């Protein structure tokens, strides 16, 4: 290749590196979305679970209060009936038995009423907590729905962006010369197509580039890293490639080179 064609090939390969980076970033972000959606769903489920536990506790105590109130009414009714029966007791034995039953019923009534008071205090303490939990659940539902909608929209935008990147990259690949196409076909499945030589180190894999290879790169040869296979650029070559790629419209729309 002459110098102009070599520069053009470098510019195309550098642009393809930018496409590669953006496609990897887009695909990675798409892969993160399901876990974020699951996290939001778990947050909603935890809110529902917390509210459900409080509502169950409240309902249980309210039902127990209602049952005990009915029991207290029954005890009170039996006690009143036995007190009336005292007036017509036939003998001391019956009288004594009725007194014992009245005493037992009084004790039972007192215990039931004490428990009812405890339940009323518990319910009074629970009611604001339930109201707060319901309000929190509503906020969580609203926030979660908004966040899920945003994630869904982001996912659709990312898919559209990825499709556009793949389309534009394919168009650029079709413009490659034989050498450039051979390089791209070999490297298209890996994270980096191009890499700078940072001192004597490949910026992609951080392995040392042999001195002879460095010399050949500076001389204008298209050389690959022996470790990661990325095409190696000097900073000067990369700067020229970035400028030429932008000027020729090779780079992605939001590619910064």
C-alpha positions as a printed NumPy array, in Angstrom:
array([[  0.   ,   0.   ,   0.   ],
       [  1.129,   3.572,  -0.655],
       [  1.164,   6.138,   2.141],
       [ -2.296,   7.563,   1.355],
       [ -3.945,   4.137,   1.282],
       [ -2.128,   3.153,   4.452],
       [ -3.39 ,   6.278,   6.223],
       [ -6.911,   5.584,   4.974],
       [ -6.752,   1.995,   6.251],
       [ -5.561,   3.174,   9.649],
       [ -8.395,   5.729,   9.803],
       [-10.944,   3.045,   8.937],
       [ -9.548,   0.623,  11.487],
       [ -9.506,   3.324,  14.165],
       [-13.127,   4.168,  13.374],
       [-14.002,   0.471,  13.617],
       [-12.324,   0.421,  17.027],
       [-14.704,   3.199,  18.092],
       [-17.663,   1.201,  16.81 ],
       [-16.351,  -1.791,  18.708],
       [-16.139,   0.184,  21.947],
       [-19.618,   1.622,  21.583],
       [-21.13 ,  -1.728,  20.668],
       [-19.49 ,  -3.353,  23.687],
       [-20.675,  -0.541,  25.955],
       [-24.209,  -0.709,  24.557],
       [-24.378,  -4.49 ,  24.838],
       [-22.983,  -4.389,  28.36 ],
       [-25.567,  -1.815,  29.391],
       [-28.346,  -3.895,  27.856],
       [-27.096,  -6.833,  29.9  ],
       [-27.333,  -4.767,  33.1  ],
       [-30.964,  -3.77 ,  32.592],
       [-32.603,  -7.102,  33.594],
       [-30.826,  -7.097,  36.975],
       [-31.859,  -3.494,  37.588],
       [-35.436,  -4.418,  36.709],
       [-35.259,  -7.394,  39.077],
       [-33.88 ,  -5.159,  41.82 ],
       [-36.807,  -2.769,  41.396],
       [-39.261,  -5.66 ,  41.478],
       [-37.638,  -6.991,  44.663],
       [-37.945,  -3.566,  46.256],
       [-41.646,  -3.52 ,  45.384],
       [-42.131,  -7.056,  46.713],
       [-40.379,  -6.158,  49.969],
       [-42.663,  -3.139,  50.365],
       [-45.716,  -5.329,  49.73 ],
       [-44.417,  -7.961,  52.141],
       [-43.807,  -5.43 ,  54.925],
       [-47.262,  -3.922,  54.489],
       [-48.849,  -7.375,  54.345],
       [-47.215,  -8.395,  57.617],
       [-48.491,  -5.258,  59.38 ],
       [-52.005,  -5.642,  57.946],
       [-52.084,  -9.294,  58.98 ],
       [-50.98 ,  -8.398,  62.514],
       [-53.607,  -5.657,  62.711],
       [-56.388,  -7.898,  61.417],
       [-55.401, -10.698,  63.812],
       [-55.556,  -8.371,  66.806],
       [-58.856,  -6.843,  65.666],
       [-60.398, -10.307,  65.283],
       [-59.091, -11.344,  68.687],
       [-60.539,  -8.18 ,  70.225],
       [-63.919,  -8.895,  68.634],
       [-63.858, -12.504,  69.855],
       [-62.917, -11.482,  73.399],
       [-65.598,  -8.804,  73.476],
       [-68.158, -11.461,  72.581],
       [-66.671, -13.746,  75.226],
       [-66.777, -10.946,  77.803],
       [-70.444, -10.336,  77.003],
       [-71.157, -14.049,  77.485],
       [-69.317, -14.155,  80.815],
       [-71.111, -11.034,  81.984],
       [-74.443, -12.522,  80.972],
       [-73.759, -15.792,  82.867],
       [-72.571, -13.877,  85.901],
       [-75.745, -11.784,  85.941],
       [-77.878, -14.904,  85.581],
       [-76.083, -16.648,  88.46 ],
       [-76.455, -13.564,  90.648],
       [-80.181, -13.69 ,  90.028],
       [-80.207, -17.413,  90.816],
       [-78.701, -16.676,  94.223],
       [-82.061, -15.176,  95.232],
       [-83.817, -18.466,  94.608],
       [-81.139, -20.907,  95.8  ],
       [-82.763, -23.909,  97.476],
       [-80.017, -24.621,  99.976],
       [-76.579, -23.563, 101.164],
       [-74.82 , -25.992,  98.831],
       [-76.47 , -24.506,  95.743],
       [-75.846, -21.012,  97.092],
       [-72.146, -21.774,  97.655],
       [-71.799, -23.311,  94.189],
       [-73.344, -20.236,  92.583],
       [-71.029, -17.941,  94.542],
       [-67.98 , -19.912,  93.35 ],
       [-69.17 , -19.702,  89.75 ],
       [-69.798, -15.97 ,  90.09 ],
       [-66.271, -15.505,  91.502],
       [-64.722, -17.525,  88.683],
       [-66.714, -15.6  ,  86.098],
       [-65.625, -12.313,  87.666],
       [-62.01 , -13.397,  87.412],
       [-62.465, -14.533,  83.829],
       [-64.237, -11.306,  82.932],
       [-61.429,  -9.272,  84.459],
       [-58.775, -11.227,  82.548],
       [-60.668, -10.892,  79.273],
       [-61.196,  -7.166,  79.764],
       [-57.504,  -6.692,  80.584],
       [-56.564,  -8.493,  77.377],
       [-59.04 ,  -6.373,  75.419],
       [-57.38 ,  -3.236,  76.78 ],
       [-53.946,  -4.573,  75.729],
       [-55.267,  -5.297,  72.243],
       [-56.805,  -1.832,  71.97 ],
       [-53.435,  -0.285,  72.848],
       [-51.662,  -2.532,  70.337],
       [-54.188,  -1.656,  67.626],
       [-53.882,   2.043,  68.387],
       [-50.103,   1.731,  67.968],
       [-50.418,  -0.346,  64.785],
       [-52.908,   1.844,  62.905],
       [-50.5  ,   4.735,  62.117],
       [-47.807,   2.241,  61.17 ],
       [-50.176,   0.56 ,  58.728],
       [-51.209,   3.925,  57.276],
       [-47.565,   4.908,  56.901],
       [-46.747,   1.553,  55.279],
       [-49.648,   1.932,  52.846],
       [-48.49 ,   5.41 ,  51.892],
       [-44.937,   4.091,  51.51 ],
       [-46.187,   1.252,  49.349],
       [-48.009,   3.715,  47.096],
       [-44.864,   5.807,  46.751],
       [-42.8  ,   2.716,  46.017],
       [-45.307,   1.511,  43.414],
       [-45.28 ,   4.904,  41.7  ],
       [-41.482,   5.224,  41.804],
       [-40.968,   1.626,  40.691],
       [-43.369,   1.949,  37.783],
       [-41.621,   5.138,  36.65 ],
       [-38.194,   3.527,  36.984],
       [-39.309,   0.395,  35.12 ],
       [-40.778,   2.514,  32.341],
       [-37.511,   4.459,  32.117],
       [-35.516,   1.225,  31.939],
       [-37.82 ,  -0.131,  29.243],
       [-37.409,   3.063,  27.212],
       [-33.649,   2.952,  27.717],
       [-33.601,  -0.651,  26.555],
       [-35.499,   0.194,  23.375],
       [-33.2  ,   3.151,  22.688],
       [-30.115,   1.023,  23.266],
       [-31.376,  -1.697,  20.938],
       [-32.092,   0.88 ,  18.242],
       [-28.684,   2.476,  18.8  ],
       [-26.958,  -0.896,  18.608],
       [-28.759,  -1.744,  15.362],
       [-27.704,   1.612,  13.899],
       [-24.102,   1.072,  15.013],
       [-24.045,  -2.391,  13.464],
       [-25.514,  -1.054,  10.224],
       [-22.986,   1.789,   9.991],
       [-20.124,  -0.473,  10.964],
       [-21.089,  -2.953,   8.246],
       [-21.118,  -0.128,   5.702],
       [-17.635,   0.917,   6.802],
       [-16.335,  -2.664,   6.694],
       [-17.501,  -2.951,   3.09 ],
       [-15.258,  -0.005,   2.199],
       [-12.133,  -1.666,   3.586],
       [ -9.411,  -2.744,   1.203],
       [ -8.208,  -6.33 ,   1.18 ],
       [ -5.645,  -5.813,   3.948],
       [ -8.043,  -3.894,   6.182],
       [-10.804,  -6.456,   5.66 ],
       [ -8.482,  -9.31 ,   6.556],
       [ -7.469,  -7.526,   9.75 ],
       [-11.066,  -6.746,  10.706],
       [-12.31 , -10.286,  10.042],
       [ -9.587, -11.61 ,  12.297],
       [-10.192,  -9.125,  15.159],
       [-13.912,  -8.356,  14.992],
       [-14.8  , -10.841,  17.742],
       [-12.395,  -9.393,  20.316],
       [-12.782,  -6.282,  22.476],
       [-10.137,  -4.155,  20.732],
       [ -9.189,  -3.845,  17.08 ],
       [ -6.622,  -1.083,  17.613],
       [ -4.384,  -0.063,  20.491],
       [ -1.771,   2.563,  21.236],
       [  1.806,   1.688,  22.009],
       [  2.191,   3.409,  25.37 ],
       [  5.949,   3.62 ,  25.736],
       [  6.81 ,   0.003,  25.005],
       [  3.481,  -1.351,  26.271],
       [  0.335,  -2.307,  24.369],
       [ -2.439,  -0.169,  25.842],
       [ -4.97 ,  -2.947,  25.236],
       [ -3.388,  -5.902,  27.024],
       [ -0.54 ,  -4.116,  28.894],
       [  2.055,  -6.502,  27.476],
       [  5.456,  -5.318,  26.283],
       [  5.851,  -4.726,  22.55 ],
       [  9.178,  -6.044,  21.18 ],
       [ 11.687,  -3.404,  20.126],
       [ 11.735,  -4.643,  16.531],
       [  7.954,  -4.402,  16.326],
       [  8.06 ,  -0.868,  17.711],
       [ 10.56 ,   0.089,  15.042],
       [  8.435,  -1.399,  12.271],
       [  5.329,   0.413,  13.554],
       [  7.16 ,   3.734,  13.565],
       [  8.283,   2.912,  10.038],
       [  4.656,   2.726,   8.936],
       [  3.997,  -1.027,   8.979],
       [  0.642,  -2.363,  10.149],
       [  1.695,  -4.603,  13.012],
       [ -0.349,  -6.588,  15.501],
       [  0.308,  -7.051,  19.212],
       [  1.753, -10.528,  19.73 ],
       [ -0.414, -10.934,  22.847],
       [ -3.884,  -9.534,  22.027],
       [ -3.542,  -9.139,  18.219],
       [ -4.772,  -5.523,  18.229],
       [ -3.295,  -3.339,  15.468],
       [ -0.695,  -1.122,  17.124],
       [ -0.525,   2.652,  16.641],
       [  1.928,   5.291,  17.735],
       [  0.325,   8.382,  19.247],
       [  1.149,  10.322,  16.071],
       [ -0.459,   7.661,  13.879],
       [ -3.506,   7.538,  16.141],
       [ -3.903,  11.327,  16.031],
       [ -3.743,  11.313,  12.226],
       [ -6.177,   8.396,  12.055],
       [ -8.647,  10.115,  14.408],
       [ -8.585,  13.325,  12.395],
       [ -8.916,  11.571,   9.038],
       [-11.692,   9.284,  10.323],
       [-13.702,  12.292,  11.547],
       [-13.142,  14.272,   8.377],
       [-14.247,  11.362,   6.183],
       [-17.309,  10.648,   8.326],
       [-16.153,   7.182,   9.377],
       [-16.717,   7.584,  13.11 ],
       [-19.99 ,   6.897,  14.96 ],
       [-22.221,   9.961,  15.358],
       [-21.31 ,  10.324,  19.037],
       [-17.807,   8.942,  18.66 ],
       [-15.134,  11.192,  20.083],
       [-12.262,   9.411,  18.387]])
